[in-house]
Amino acid sequence: MTEIVLSASIAICTGLGWLTSKTHHRINELDTRLDAAELRMAREYVAKKDLTEAVDRVEAHMIRIESKLDKIVITSPHRY
């Protein structure tokens, strides 16, 4: 009887050890993938402040271009 209990205990401990090892491996793999995704986002995405400044500069240039076009249209001798 003790041989059966001992064999079952060893089998259960081995199975739990294997399961724990696989679980830890999978967690480490997911952690590595998450770190890579965070790093990729930090490299590729623009901060909101930087984007706002760039859009404001483009908008200012567009306003200047529009005012120059308005002057050209107003002073143009040919009206259609």
Summary of the structure (lengths in Angstrom):
residues: 80
radius of gyration: 33.9
end to end distance: 107.1
largest distance: 111.5
contacts: 140
relative contact order: 0.04
helix: 89%
strand: 0%
